[in-house]
């Protein structure tokens, strides 16, 4: 997924969630102090916004899963192609952590 598309998707998700919250706030005000007509008028709009927000969240979640899966596959392929580099890096990381722990 393109970085620019990720930013647009996140911004759209945030905007959708703000819209849902604003509609929910209006609904609460209508329930507390107004007649049933205002509530009935807001209900379809709120339901549509909730459906849209849920759909965007599902898309966002799937995109995140796809990115994690792609990163894991890339890492796995690299580890299989360069096992000695991975082993060396892991050993170096272990030594560095050991030195840091030993300083305490």
Buried (B, 14 or more C-beta within 10 A) or exposed (E): EEEEEBEEBEEBBEEBBEBBEEBBEBBEEBEEEEEEEBBEEBEEEBEEBBEBBEEBEEEBEEBEEEEEEEEEEEEEEEEEEEEEEBEEEEEEEEEEEEEEEEEE
